[in-house]
């Protein structure tokens, strides 16, 4: 049994059409955390816990420093029914 020389070779994970789309938020600190987690595949398993702990800490800080969104506008009060 011989291999077909025309057959495509193995595809590296994350490089083909089945590669997952990279998620980006536009928030620099959050995107840095996402990039670090995406690189876990290249790191030894022993380092994964530390990366996740750091990611959680950095994401918590990013959430804590976010400006609060303004309150939703309230509908006007109908005062025509008052006695």
mmCIF file of the N, C-alpha and C atoms, coordinates in Angstrom:
data_MODEL
# 
_entry.id   MODEL 
# 
loop_
_atom_site.group_PDB 
_atom_site.id 
_atom_site.type_symbol 
_atom_site.label_atom_id 
_atom_site.label_alt_id 
_atom_site.label_comp_id 
_atom_site.label_asym_id 
_atom_site.label_entity_id 
_atom_site.label_seq_id 
_atom_site.pdbx_PDB_ins_code 
_atom_site.Cartn_x 
_atom_site.Cartn_y 
_atom_site.Cartn_z 
_atom_site.occupancy 
_atom_site.B_iso_or_equiv 
_atom_site.pdbx_formal_charge 
_atom_site.auth_seq_id 
_atom_site.auth_comp_id 
_atom_site.auth_asym_id 
_atom_site.auth_atom_id 
_atom_site.pdbx_PDB_model_num 
ATOM 1   N N  . UNK A 1 1  ? 0.843   -1.154 0.000  1.00 0.00 ? 1  UNK A N  1 
ATOM 2   C CA . UNK A 1 1  ? 0.000   0.000  0.000  1.00 0.00 ? 1  UNK A CA 1 
ATOM 3   C C  . UNK A 1 1  ? 0.900   1.231  0.000  1.00 0.00 ? 1  UNK A C  1 
ATOM 4   N N  . UNK A 1 2  ? 0.713   2.139  -0.957 1.00 0.00 ? 2  UNK A N  1 
ATOM 5   C CA . UNK A 1 2  ? 1.554   3.334  -1.024 1.00 0.00 ? 2  UNK A CA 1 
ATOM 6   C C  . UNK A 1 2  ? 0.690   4.579  -0.870 1.00 0.00 ? 2  UNK A C  1 
ATOM 7   N N  . UNK A 1 3  ? 1.329   5.643  -0.378 1.00 0.00 ? 3  UNK A N  1 
ATOM 8   C CA . UNK A 1 3  ? 0.607   6.894  -0.169 1.00 0.00 ? 3  UNK A CA 1 
ATOM 9   C C  . UNK A 1 3  ? 0.512   7.668  -1.472 1.00 0.00 ? 3  UNK A C  1 
ATOM 10  N N  . UNK A 1 4  ? -0.560  8.392  -1.642 1.00 0.00 ? 4  UNK A N  1 
ATOM 11  C CA . UNK A 1 4  ? -0.774  9.220  -2.818 1.00 0.00 ? 4  UNK A CA 1 
ATOM 12  C C  . UNK A 1 4  ? 0.083   10.477 -2.688 1.00 0.00 ? 4  UNK A C  1 
ATOM 13  N N  . UNK A 1 5  ? 1.029   10.705 -3.600 1.00 0.00 ? 5  UNK A N  1 
ATOM 14  C CA . UNK A 1 5  ? 1.875   11.892 -3.507 1.00 0.00 ? 5  UNK A CA 1 
ATOM 15  C C  . UNK A 1 5  ? 1.097   13.195 -3.712 1.00 0.00 ? 5  UNK A C  1 
ATOM 16  N N  . UNK A 1 6  ? -0.084  13.118 -4.286 1.00 0.00 ? 6  UNK A N  1 
ATOM 17  C CA . UNK A 1 6  ? -0.909  14.298 -4.524 1.00 0.00 ? 6  UNK A CA 1 
ATOM 18  C C  . UNK A 1 6  ? -1.775  14.652 -3.307 1.00 0.00 ? 6  UNK A C  1 
ATOM 19  N N  . UNK A 1 7  ? -1.870  13.734 -2.356 1.00 0.00 ? 7  UNK A N  1 
ATOM 20  C CA . UNK A 1 7  ? -2.724  13.963 -1.188 1.00 0.00 ? 7  UNK A CA 1 
ATOM 21  C C  . UNK A 1 7  ? -2.117  15.055 -0.313 1.00 0.00 ? 7  UNK A C  1 
ATOM 22  N N  . UNK A 1 8  ? -2.979  15.923 0.222  1.00 0.00 ? 8  UNK A N  1 
ATOM 23  C CA . UNK A 1 8  ? -2.452  16.977 1.098  1.00 0.00 ? 8  UNK A CA 1 
ATOM 24  C C  . UNK A 1 8  ? -1.888  16.388 2.386  1.00 0.00 ? 8  UNK A C  1 
ATOM 25  N N  . UNK A 1 9  ? -0.878  17.038 2.921  1.00 0.00 ? 9  UNK A N  1 
ATOM 26  C CA . UNK A 1 9  ? -0.249  16.584 4.160  1.00 0.00 ? 9  UNK A CA 1 
ATOM 27  C C  . UNK A 1 9  ? -1.102  16.963 5.355  1.00 0.00 ? 9  UNK A C  1 
ATOM 28  N N  . UNK A 1 10 ? -0.625  16.617 6.526  1.00 0.00 ? 10 UNK A N  1 
ATOM 29  C CA . UNK A 1 10 ? -1.382  16.958 7.739  1.00 0.00 ? 10 UNK A CA 1 
ATOM 30  C C  . UNK A 1 10 ? -1.463  18.476 7.904  1.00 0.00 ? 10 UNK A C  1 
ATOM 31  N N  . UNK A 1 11 ? -2.581  18.910 8.426  1.00 0.00 ? 11 UNK A N  1 
ATOM 32  C CA . UNK A 1 11 ? -2.794  20.334 8.665  1.00 0.00 ? 11 UNK A CA 1 
ATOM 33  C C  . UNK A 1 11 ? -2.550  20.594 10.137 1.00 0.00 ? 11 UNK A C  1 
ATOM 34  N N  . UNK A 1 12 ? -1.767  21.633 10.431 1.00 0.00 ? 12 UNK A N  1 
ATOM 35  C CA . UNK A 1 12 ? -1.524  21.976 11.829 1.00 0.00 ? 12 UNK A CA 1 
ATOM 36  C C  . UNK A 1 12 ? -2.802  22.497 12.455 1.00 0.00 ? 12 UNK A C  1 
ATOM 37  N N  . UNK A 1 13 ? -3.052  22.160 13.715 1.00 0.00 ? 13 UNK A N  1 
ATOM 38  C CA . UNK A 1 13 ? -4.266  22.643 14.384 1.00 0.00 ? 13 UNK A CA 1 
ATOM 39  C C  . UNK A 1 13 ? -4.315  24.161 14.377 1.00 0.00 ? 13 UNK A C  1 
ATOM 40  N N  . UNK A 1 14 ? -5.503  24.681 14.109 1.00 0.00 ? 14 UNK A N  1 
ATOM 41  C CA . UNK A 1 14 ? -5.705  26.121 14.148 1.00 0.00 ? 14 UNK A CA 1 
ATOM 42  C C  . UNK A 1 14 ? -5.280  26.864 12.897 1.00 0.00 ? 14 UNK A C  1 
ATOM 43  N N  . UNK A 1 15 ? -4.928  26.129 11.828 1.00 0.00 ? 15 UNK A N  1 
ATOM 44  C CA . UNK A 1 15 ? -4.480  26.818 10.620 1.00 0.00 ? 15 UNK A CA 1 
ATOM 45  C C  . UNK A 1 15 ? -5.385  26.582 9.424  1.00 0.00 ? 15 UNK A C  1 
ATOM 46  N N  . UNK A 1 16 ? -6.260  25.622 9.490  1.00 0.00 ? 16 UNK A N  1 
ATOM 47  C CA . UNK A 1 16 ? -7.114  25.290 8.359  1.00 0.00 ? 16 UNK A CA 1 
ATOM 48  C C  . UNK A 1 16 ? -8.430  26.030 8.406  1.00 0.00 ? 16 UNK A C  1 
ATOM 49  N N  . UNK A 1 17 ? -9.329  25.613 7.526  1.00 0.00 ? 17 UNK A N  1 
ATOM 50  C CA . UNK A 1 17 ? -10.655 26.227 7.463  1.00 0.00 ? 17 UNK A CA 1 
ATOM 51  C C  . UNK A 1 17 ? -11.448 25.952 8.736  1.00 0.00 ? 17 UNK A C  1 
ATOM 52  N N  . UNK A 1 18 ? -11.045 24.917 9.475  1.00 0.00 ? 18 UNK A N  1 
ATOM 53  C CA . UNK A 1 18 ? -11.749 24.594 10.709 1.00 0.00 ? 18 UNK A CA 1 
ATOM 54  C C  . UNK A 1 18 ? -11.193 25.352 11.917 1.00 0.00 ? 18 UNK A C  1 
ATOM 55  N N  . UNK A 1 19 ? -10.240 26.256 11.678 1.00 0.00 ? 19 UNK A N  1 
ATOM 56  C CA . UNK A 1 19 ? -9.648  27.021 12.778 1.00 0.00 ? 19 UNK A CA 1 
ATOM 57  C C  . UNK A 1 19 ? -10.702 27.922 13.410 1.00 0.00 ? 19 UNK A C  1 
ATOM 58  N N  . UNK A 1 20 ? -10.738 27.956 14.746 1.00 0.00 ? 20 UNK A N  1 
ATOM 59  C CA . UNK A 1 20 ? -11.726 28.816 15.405 1.00 0.00 ? 20 UNK A CA 1 
ATOM 60  C C  . UNK A 1 20 ? -11.395 30.285 15.172 1.00 0.00 ? 20 UNK A C  1 
ATOM 61  N N  . UNK A 1 21 ? -12.429 31.088 15.078 1.00 0.00 ? 21 UNK A N  1 
ATOM 62  C CA . UNK A 1 21 ? -12.247 32.520 14.897 1.00 0.00 ? 21 UNK A CA 1 
ATOM 63  C C  . UNK A 1 21 ? -11.729 33.118 16.199 1.00 0.00 ? 21 UNK A C  1 
ATOM 64  N N  . UNK A 1 22 ? -10.753 34.009 16.092 1.00 0.00 ? 22 UNK A N  1 
ATOM 65  C CA . UNK A 1 22 ? -10.222 34.649 17.292 1.00 0.00 ? 22 UNK A CA 1 
ATOM 66  C C  . UNK A 1 22 ? -11.236 35.670 17.790 1.00 0.00 ? 22 UNK A C  1 
ATOM 67  N N  . UNK A 1 23 ? -11.475 35.626 19.072 1.00 0.00 ? 23 UNK A N  1 
ATOM 68  C CA . UNK A 1 23 ? -12.421 36.543 19.703 1.00 0.00 ? 23 UNK A CA 1 
ATOM 69  C C  . UNK A 1 23 ? -11.656 37.775 20.164 1.00 0.00 ? 23 UNK A C  1 
ATOM 70  N N  . UNK A 1 24 ? -12.139 38.925 19.803 1.00 0.00 ? 24 UNK A N  1 
ATOM 71  C CA . UNK A 1 24 ? -11.557 40.183 20.270 1.00 0.00 ? 24 UNK A CA 1 
ATOM 72  C C  . UNK A 1 24 ? -12.687 41.100 20.698 1.00 0.00 ? 24 UNK A C  1 
ATOM 73  N N  . UNK A 1 25 ? -12.454 41.845 21.776 1.00 0.00 ? 25 UNK A N  1 
ATOM 74  C CA . UNK A 1 25 ? -13.488 42.697 22.343 1.00 0.00 ? 25 UNK A CA 1 
ATOM 75  C C  . UNK A 1 25 ? -13.294 44.166 22.027 1.00 0.00 ? 25 UNK A C  1 
ATOM 76  N N  . UNK A 1 26 ? -12.071 44.553 21.685 1.00 0.00 ? 26 UNK A N  1 
ATOM 77  C CA . UNK A 1 26 ? -11.761 45.956 21.497 1.00 0.00 ? 26 UNK A CA 1 
ATOM 78  C C  . UNK A 1 26 ? -11.254 46.606 22.782 1.00 0.00 ? 26 UNK A C  1 
ATOM 79  N N  . UNK A 1 27 ? -11.325 45.879 23.894 1.00 0.00 ? 27 UNK A N  1 
ATOM 80  C CA . UNK A 1 27 ? -10.791 46.359 25.171 1.00 0.00 ? 27 UNK A CA 1 
ATOM 81  C C  . UNK A 1 27 ? -9.409  45.723 25.312 1.00 0.00 ? 27 UNK A C  1 
ATOM 82  N N  . UNK A 1 28 ? -8.376  46.559 25.272 1.00 0.00 ? 28 UNK A N  1 
ATOM 83  C CA . UNK A 1 28 ? -7.002  46.057 25.207 1.00 0.00 ? 28 UNK A CA 1 
ATOM 84  C C  . UNK A 1 28 ? -6.655  45.083 26.328 1.00 0.00 ? 28 UNK A C  1 
ATOM 85  N N  . UNK A 1 29 ? -7.038  45.394 27.556 1.00 0.00 ? 29 UNK A N  1 
ATOM 86  C CA . UNK A 1 29 ? -6.686  44.518 28.680 1.00 0.00 ? 29 UNK A CA 1 
ATOM 87  C C  . UNK A 1 29 ? -7.396  43.167 28.583 1.00 0.00 ? 29 UNK A C  1 
ATOM 88  N N  . UNK A 1 30 ? -8.621  43.168 28.122 1.00 0.00 ? 30 UNK A N  1 
ATOM 89  C CA . UNK A 1 30 ? -9.378  41.916 27.974 1.00 0.00 ? 30 UNK A CA 1 
ATOM 90  C C  . UNK A 1 30 ? -8.828  41.105 26.807 1.00 0.00 ? 30 UNK A C  1 
ATOM 91  N N  . UNK A 1 31 ? -8.513  41.770 25.704 1.00 0.00 ? 31 UNK A N  1 
ATOM 92  C CA . UNK A 1 31 ? -7.960  41.065 24.550 1.00 0.00 ? 31 UNK A CA 1 
ATOM 93  C C  . UNK A 1 31 ? -6.614  40.418 24.867 1.00 0.00 ? 31 UNK A C  1 
ATOM 94  N N  . UNK A 1 32 ? -5.819  41.052 25.729 1.00 0.00 ? 32 UNK A N  1 
ATOM 95  C CA . UNK A 1 32 ? -4.537  40.463 26.134 1.00 0.00 ? 32 UNK A CA 1 
ATOM 96  C C  . UNK A 1 32 ? -4.768  39.171 26.914 1.00 0.00 ? 32 UNK A C  1 
ATOM 97  N N  . UNK A 1 33 ? -5.787  39.154 27.764 1.00 0.00 ? 33 UNK A N  1 
ATOM 98  C CA . UNK A 1 33 ? -6.116  37.941 28.533 1.00 0.00 ? 33 UNK A CA 1 
ATOM 99  C C  . UNK A 1 33 ? -6.565  36.839 27.572 1.00 0.00 ? 33 UNK A C  1 
ATOM 100 N N  . UNK A 1 34 ? -7.421  37.186 26.622 1.00 0.00 ? 34 UNK A N  1 
ATOM 101 C CA . UNK A 1 34 ? -7.907  36.194 25.659 1.00 0.00 ? 34 UNK A CA 1 
ATOM 102 C C  . UNK A 1 34 ? -6.739  35.610 24.874 1.00 0.00 ? 34 UNK A C  1 
ATOM 103 N N  . UNK A 1 35 ? -5.816  36.450 24.447 1.00 0.00 ? 35 UNK A N  1 
ATOM 104 C CA . UNK A 1 35 ? -4.646  35.973 23.694 1.00 0.00 ? 35 UNK A CA 1 
ATOM 105 C C  . UNK A 1 35 ? -3.808  35.010 24.531 1.00 0.00 ? 35 UNK A C  1 
ATOM 106 N N  . UNK A 1 36 ? -3.643  35.317 25.822 1.00 0.00 ? 36 UNK A N  1 
ATOM 107 C CA . UNK A 1 36 ? -2.861  34.436 26.701 1.00 0.00 ? 36 UNK A CA 1 
ATOM 108 C C  . UNK A 1 36 ? -3.532  33.072 26.838 1.00 0.00 ? 36 UNK A C  1 
ATOM 109 N N  . UNK A 1 37 ? -4.848  33.052 26.955 1.00 0.00 ? 37 UNK A N  1 
ATOM 110 C CA . UNK A 1 37 ? -5.579  31.784 27.080 1.00 0.00 ? 37 UNK A CA 1 
ATOM 111 C C  . UNK A 1 37 ? -5.507  31.016 25.755 1.00 0.00 ? 37 UNK A C  1 
ATOM 112 N N  . UNK A 1 38 ? -5.564  31.719 24.628 1.00 0.00 ? 38 UNK A N  1 
ATOM 113 C CA . UNK A 1 38 ? -5.476  31.041 23.327 1.00 0.00 ? 38 UNK A CA 1 
ATOM 114 C C  . UNK A 1 38 ? -4.124  30.363 23.137 1.00 0.00 ? 38 UNK A C  1 
ATOM 115 N N  . UNK A 1 39 ? -3.096  30.859 23.798 1.00 0.00 ? 39 UNK A N  1 
ATOM 116 C CA . UNK A 1 39 ? -1.754  30.292 23.653 1.00 0.00 ? 39 UNK A CA 1 
ATOM 117 C C  . UNK A 1 39 ? -1.491  29.108 24.575 1.00 0.00 ? 39 UNK A C  1 
ATOM 118 N N  . UNK A 1 40 ? -2.483  28.717 25.362 1.00 0.00 ? 40 UNK A N  1 
ATOM 119 C CA . UNK A 1 40 ? -2.290  27.613 26.303 1.00 0.00 ? 40 UNK A CA 1 
ATOM 120 C C  . UNK A 1 40 ? -1.882  26.320 25.617 1.00 0.00 ? 40 UNK A C  1 
ATOM 121 N N  . UNK A 1 41 ? -2.363  26.110 24.421 1.00 0.00 ? 41 UNK A N  1 
ATOM 122 C CA . UNK A 1 41 ? -2.064  24.869 23.704 1.00 0.00 ? 41 UNK A CA 1 
ATOM 123 C C  . UNK A 1 41 ? -0.562  24.672 23.529 1.00 0.00 ? 41 UNK A C  1 
ATOM 124 N N  . UNK A 1 42 ? 0.173   25.774 23.465 1.00 0.00 ? 42 UNK A N  1 
ATOM 125 C CA . UNK A 1 42 ? 1.621   25.716 23.254 1.00 0.00 ? 42 UNK A CA 1 
ATOM 126 C C  . UNK A 1 42 ? 2.402   25.594 24.563 1.00 0.00 ? 42 UNK A C  1 
ATOM 127 N N  . UNK A 1 43 ? 1.718   25.702 25.693 1.00 0.00 ? 43 UNK A N  1 
ATOM 128 C CA . UNK A 1 43 ? 2.391   25.703 26.987 1.00 0.00 ? 43 UNK A CA 1 
ATOM 129 C C  . UNK A 1 43 ? 2.221   24.354 27.684 1.00 0.00 ? 43 UNK A C  1 
ATOM 130 N N  . UNK A 1 44 ? 3.151   24.014 28.557 1.00 0.00 ? 44 UNK A N  1 
ATOM 131 C CA . UNK A 1 44 ? 3.022   22.762 29.309 1.00 0.00 ? 44 UNK A CA 1 
ATOM 132 C C  . UNK A 1 44 ? 1.774   22.791 30.196 1.00 0.00 ? 44 UNK A C  1 
ATOM 133 N N  . UNK A 1 45 ? 1.188   21.640 30.358 1.00 0.00 ? 45 UNK A N  1 
ATOM 134 C CA . UNK A 1 45 ? -0.044  21.499 31.158 1.00 0.00 ? 45 UNK A CA 1 
ATOM 135 C C  . UNK A 1 45 ? 0.142   22.075 32.551 1.00 0.00 ? 45 UNK A C  1 
ATOM 136 N N  . UNK A 1 46 ? 1.320   21.953 33.117 1.00 0.00 ? 46 UNK A N  1 
ATOM 137 C CA . UNK A 1 46 ? 1.565   22.433 34.474 1.00 0.00 ? 46 UNK A CA 1 
ATOM 138 C C  . UNK A 1 46 ? 1.351   23.947 34.591 1.00 0.00 ? 46 UNK A C  1 
ATOM 139 N N  . UNK A 1 47 ? 1.443   24.680 33.499 1.00 0.00 ? 47 UNK A N  1 
ATOM 140 C CA . UNK A 1 47 ? 1.298   26.136 33.520 1.00 0.00 ? 47 UNK A CA 1 
ATOM 141 C C  . UNK A 1 47 ? -0.149  26.597 33.332 1.00 0.00 ? 47 UNK A C  1 
ATOM 142 N N  . UNK A 1 48 ? -1.034  25.700 32.946 1.00 0.00 ? 48 UNK A N  1 
ATOM 143 C CA . UNK A 1 48 ? -2.410  26.090 32.623 1.00 0.00 ? 48 UNK A CA 1 
ATOM 144 C C  . UNK A 1 48 ? -3.149  26.708 33.806 1.00 0.00 ? 48 UNK A C  1 
ATOM 145 N N  . UNK A 1 49 ? -3.020  26.114 34.989 1.00 0.00 ? 49 UNK A N  1 
ATOM 146 C CA . UNK A 1 49 ? -3.731  26.634 36.158 1.00 0.00 ? 49 UNK A CA 1 
ATOM 147 C C  . UNK A 1 49 ? -3.301  28.072 36.436 1.00 0.00 ? 49 UNK A C  1 
ATOM 148 N N  . UNK A 1 50 ? -2.010  28.323 36.398 1.00 0.00 ? 50 UNK A N  1 
ATOM 149 C CA . UNK A 1 50 ? -1.507  29.674 36.634 1.00 0.00 ? 50 UNK A CA 1 
ATOM 150 C C  . UNK A 1 50 ? -2.026  30.677 35.621 1.00 0.00 ? 50 UNK A C  1 
ATOM 151 N N  . UNK A 1 51 ? -2.105  30.255 34.360 1.00 0.00 ? 51 UNK A N  1 
ATOM 152 C CA . UNK A 1 51 ? -2.617  31.152 33.315 1.00 0.00 ? 51 UNK A CA 1 
ATOM 153 C C  . UNK A 1 51 ? -4.085  31.464 33.568 1.00 0.00 ? 51 UNK A C  1 
ATOM 154 N N  . UNK A 1 52 ? -4.877  30.449 33.943 1.00 0.00 ? 52 UNK A N  1 
ATOM 155 C CA . UNK A 1 52 ? -6.295  30.684 34.220 1.00 0.00 ? 52 UNK A CA 1 
ATOM 156 C C  . UNK A 1 52 ? -6.489  31.564 35.456 1.00 0.00 ? 52 UNK A C  1 
ATOM 157 N N  . UNK A 1 53 ? -5.686  31.360 36.490 1.00 0.00 ? 53 UNK A N  1 
ATOM 158 C CA . UNK A 1 53 ? -5.796  32.204 37.685 1.00 0.00 ? 53 UNK A CA 1 
ATOM 159 C C  . UNK A 1 53 ? -5.458  33.655 37.362 1.00 0.00 ? 53 UNK A C  1 
ATOM 160 N N  . UNK A 1 54 ? -4.411  33.866 36.584 1.00 0.00 ? 54 UNK A N  1 
ATOM 161 C CA . UNK A 1 54 ? -4.031  35.219 36.168 1.00 0.00 ? 54 UNK A CA 1 
ATOM 162 C C  . UNK A 1 54 ? -5.118  35.828 35.296 1.00 0.00 ? 54 UNK A C  1 
ATOM 163 N N  . UNK A 1 55 ? -5.676  35.018 34.388 1.00 0.00 ? 55 UNK A N  1 
ATOM 164 C CA . UNK A 1 55 ? -6.742  35.516 33.512 1.00 0.00 ? 55 UNK A CA 1 
ATOM 165 C C  . UNK A 1 55 ? -7.943  35.964 34.328 1.00 0.00 ? 55 UNK A C  1 
ATOM 166 N N  . UNK A 1 56 ? -8.321  35.180 35.322 1.00 0.00 ? 56 UNK A N  1 
ATOM 167 C CA . UNK A 1 56 ? -9.473  35.549 36.149 1.00 0.00 ? 56 UNK A CA 1 
ATOM 168 C C  . UNK A 1 56 ? -9.203  36.854 36.886 1.00 0.00 ? 56 UNK A C  1 
ATOM 169 N N  . UNK A 1 57 ? -8.013  36.995 37.442 1.00 0.00 ? 57 UNK A N  1 
ATOM 170 C CA . UNK A 1 57 ? -7.657  38.208 38.171 1.00 0.00 ? 57 UNK A CA 1 
ATOM 171 C C  . UNK A 1 57 ? -7.674  39.428 37.247 1.00 0.00 ? 57 UNK A C  1 
ATOM 172 N N  . UNK A 1 58 ? -7.093  39.285 36.071 1.00 0.00 ? 58 UNK A N  1 
ATOM 173 C CA . UNK A 1 58 ? -7.039  40.415 35.136 1.00 0.00 ? 58 UNK A CA 1 
ATOM 174 C C  . UNK A 1 58 ? -8.421  40.782 34.606 1.00 0.00 ? 58 UNK A C  1 
ATOM 175 N N  . UNK A 1 59 ? -9.262  39.792 34.361 1.00 0.00 ? 59 UNK A N  1 
ATOM 176 C CA . UNK A 1 59 ? -10.618 40.089 33.888 1.00 0.00 ? 59 UNK A CA 1 
ATOM 177 C C  . UNK A 1 59 ? -11.438 40.764 34.983 1.00 0.00 ? 59 UNK A C  1 
ATOM 178 N N  . UNK A 1 60 ? -11.271 40.327 36.231 1.00 0.00 ? 60 UNK A N  1 
ATOM 179 C CA . UNK A 1 60 ? -11.975 40.956 37.351 1.00 0.00 ? 60 UNK A CA 1 
ATOM 180 C C  . UNK A 1 60 ? -11.564 42.420 37.463 1.00 0.00 ? 60 UNK A C  1 
ATOM 181 N N  . UNK A 1 61 ? -10.259 42.697 37.348 1.00 0.00 ? 61 UNK A N  1 
ATOM 182 C CA . UNK A 1 61 ? -9.791  44.085 37.397 1.00 0.00 ? 61 UNK A CA 1 
ATOM 183 C C  . UNK A 1 61 ? -10.366 44.904 36.248 1.00 0.00 ? 61 UNK A C  1 
ATOM 184 N N  . UNK A 1 62 ? -10.424 44.313 35.063 1.00 0.00 ? 62 UNK A N  1 
ATOM 185 C CA . UNK A 1 62 ? -10.978 45.034 33.911 1.00 0.00 ? 62 UNK A CA 1 
ATOM 186 C C  . UNK A 1 62 ? -12.441 45.366 34.144 1.00 0.00 ? 62 UNK A C  1 
ATOM 187 N N  . UNK A 1 63 ? -13.191 44.438 34.728 1.00 0.00 ? 63 UNK A N  1 
ATOM 188 C CA . UNK A 1 63 ? -14.599 44.705 35.015 1.00 0.00 ? 63 UNK A CA 1 
ATOM 189 C C  . UNK A 1 63 ? -14.752 45.762 36.098 1.00 0.00 ? 63 UNK A C  1 
ATOM 190 N N  . UNK A 1 64 ? -13.892 45.716 37.100 1.00 0.00 ? 64 UNK A N  1 
ATOM 191 C CA . UNK A 1 64 ? -13.975 46.675 38.200 1.00 0.00 ? 64 UNK A CA 1 
ATOM 192 C C  . UNK A 1 64 ? -13.649 48.097 37.755 1.00 0.00 ? 64 UNK A C  1 
ATOM 193 N N  . UNK A 1 65 ? -12.827 48.249 36.721 1.00 0.00 ? 65 UNK A N  1 
ATOM 194 C CA . UNK A 1 65 ? -12.446 49.582 36.262 1.00 0.00 ? 65 UNK A CA 1 
ATOM 195 C C  . UNK A 1 65 ? -13.356 50.116 35.165 1.00 0.00 ? 65 UNK A C  1 
ATOM 196 N N  . UNK A 1 66 ? -14.291 49.308 34.704 1.00 0.00 ? 66 UNK A N  1 
ATOM 197 C CA . UNK A 1 66 ? -15.227 49.764 33.666 1.00 0.00 ? 66 UNK A CA 1 
ATOM 198 C C  . UNK A 1 66 ? -16.093 50.888 34.218 1.00 0.00 ? 66 UNK A C  1 
ATOM 199 N N  . UNK A 1 67 ? -16.362 51.862 33.388 1.00 0.00 ? 67 UNK A N  1 
ATOM 200 C CA . UNK A 1 67 ? -17.267 52.936 33.774 1.00 0.00 ? 67 UNK A CA 1 
ATOM 201 C C  . UNK A 1 67 ? -18.680 52.376 33.812 1.00 0.00 ? 67 UNK A C  1 
ATOM 202 N N  . UNK A 1 68 ? -19.442 52.707 34.839 1.00 0.00 ? 68 UNK A N  1 
ATOM 203 C CA . UNK A 1 68 ? -20.818 52.205 34.875 1.00 0.00 ? 68 UNK A CA 1 
ATOM 204 C C  . UNK A 1 68 ? -21.625 52.815 33.735 1.00 0.00 ? 68 UNK A C  1 
ATOM 205 N N  . UNK A 1 69 ? -22.484 52.017 33.163 1.00 0.00 ? 69 UNK A N  1 
ATOM 206 C CA . UNK A 1 69 ? -23.321 52.528 32.082 1.00 0.00 ? 69 UNK A CA 1 
ATOM 207 C C  . UNK A 1 69 ? -24.413 53.417 32.670 1.00 0.00 ? 69 UNK A C  1 
ATOM 208 N N  . UNK A 1 70 ? -24.830 54.423 31.907 1.00 0.00 ? 70 UNK A N  1 
ATOM 209 C CA . UNK A 1 70 ? -25.878 55.302 32.428 1.00 0.00 ? 70 UNK A CA 1 
ATOM 210 C C  . UNK A 1 70 ? -27.173 54.526 32.606 1.00 0.00 ? 70 UNK A C  1 
ATOM 211 N N  . UNK A 1 71 ? -27.998 54.948 33.563 1.00 0.00 ? 71 UNK A N  1 
ATOM 212 C CA . UNK A 1 71 ? -29.255 54.233 33.778 1.00 0.00 ? 71 UNK A CA 1 
ATOM 213 C C  . UNK A 1 71 ? -30.157 54.368 32.553 1.00 0.00 ? 71 UNK A C  1 
ATOM 214 N N  . UNK A 1 72 ? -30.967 53.363 32.357 1.00 0.00 ? 72 UNK A N  1 
ATOM 215 C CA . UNK A 1 72 ? -31.906 53.376 31.227 1.00 0.00 ? 72 UNK A CA 1 
ATOM 216 C C  . UNK A 1 72 ? -32.922 54.502 31.441 1.00 0.00 ? 72 UNK A C  1 
ATOM 217 N N  . UNK A 1 73 ? -33.308 55.172 30.362 1.00 0.00 ? 73 UNK A N  1 
ATOM 218 C CA . UNK A 1 73 ? -34.296 56.245 30.516 1.00 0.00 ? 73 UNK A CA 1 
ATOM 219 C C  . UNK A 1 73 ? -35.628 55.694 31.007 1.00 0.00 ? 73 UNK A C  1 
ATOM 220 N N  . UNK A 1 74 ? -36.252 56.444 31.889 1.00 0.00 ? 74 UNK A N  1 
ATOM 221 C CA . UNK A 1 74 ? -37.545 56.053 32.440 1.00 0.00 ? 74 UNK A CA 1 
ATOM 222 C C  . UNK A 1 74 ? -38.668 56.667 31.597 1.00 0.00 ? 74 UNK A C  1 
ATOM 223 N N  . UNK A 1 75 ? -39.758 55.948 31.425 1.00 0.00 ? 75 UNK A N  1 
ATOM 224 C CA . UNK A 1 75 ? -40.876 56.525 30.668 1.00 0.00 ? 75 UNK A CA 1 
ATOM 225 C C  . UNK A 1 75 ? -41.468 57.706 31.446 1.00 0.00 ? 75 UNK A C  1 
ATOM 226 N N  . UNK A 1 76 ? -42.012 58.685 30.737 1.00 0.00 ? 76 UNK A N  1 
ATOM 227 C CA . UNK A 1 76 ? -42.589 59.842 31.437 1.00 0.00 ? 76 UNK A CA 1 
ATOM 228 C C  . UNK A 1 76 ? -43.790 59.409 32.278 1.00 0.00 ? 76 UNK A C  1 
ATOM 229 N N  . UNK A 1 77 ? -43.976 60.101 33.382 1.00 0.00 ? 77 UNK A N  1 
ATOM 230 C CA . UNK A 1 77 ? -45.081 59.817 34.284 1.00 0.00 ? 77 UNK A CA 1 
ATOM 231 C C  . UNK A 1 77 ? -46.309 60.552 33.762 1.00 0.00 ? 77 UNK A C  1 
ATOM 232 N N  . UNK A 1 78 ? -47.421 59.822 33.645 1.00 0.00 ? 78 UNK A N  1 
ATOM 233 C CA . UNK A 1 78 ? -48.694 60.414 33.173 1.00 0.00 ? 78 UNK A CA 1 
ATOM 234 C C  . UNK A 1 78 ? -49.382 61.049 34.368 1.00 0.00 ? 78 UNK A C  1 
ATOM 235 N N  . UNK A 1 79 ? -49.372 62.359 34.428 1.00 0.00 ? 79 UNK A N  1 
ATOM 236 C CA . UNK A 1 79 ? -49.956 63.090 35.560 1.00 0.00 ? 79 UNK A CA 1 
ATOM 237 C C  . UNK A 1 79 ? -51.373 63.572 35.243 1.00 0.00 ? 79 UNK A C  1 
ATOM 238 N N  . UNK A 1 80 ? -51.882 63.207 34.090 1.00 0.00 ? 80 UNK A N  1 
ATOM 239 C CA . UNK A 1 80 ? -53.231 63.680 33.712 1.00 0.00 ? 80 UNK A CA 1 
ATOM 240 C C  . UNK A 1 80 ? -54.318 62.982 34.511 1.00 0.00 ? 80 UNK A C  1 
ATOM 241 N N  . UNK A 1 81 ? -54.041 61.883 35.151 1.00 0.00 ? 81 UNK A N  1 
ATOM 242 C CA . UNK A 1 81 ? -55.021 61.124 35.908 1.00 0.00 ? 81 UNK A CA 1 
ATOM 243 C C  . UNK A 1 81 ? -55.073 61.546 37.375 1.00 0.00 ? 81 UNK A C  1 
ATOM 244 N N  . UNK A 1 82 ? -54.261 62.528 37.810 1.00 0.00 ? 82 UNK A N  1 
ATOM 245 C CA . UNK A 1 82 ? -54.258 62.867 39.230 1.00 0.00 ? 82 UNK A CA 1 
ATOM 246 C C  . UNK A 1 82 ? -55.522 63.602 39.637 1.00 0.00 ? 82 UNK A C  1 
ATOM 247 N N  . UNK A 1 83 ? -55.915 63.469 40.905 1.00 0.00 ? 83 UNK A N  1 
ATOM 248 C CA . UNK A 1 83 ? -57.159 64.047 41.386 1.00 0.00 ? 83 UNK A CA 1 
ATOM 249 C C  . UNK A 1 83 ? -56.970 65.392 42.017 1.00 0.00 ? 83 UNK A C  1 
# 
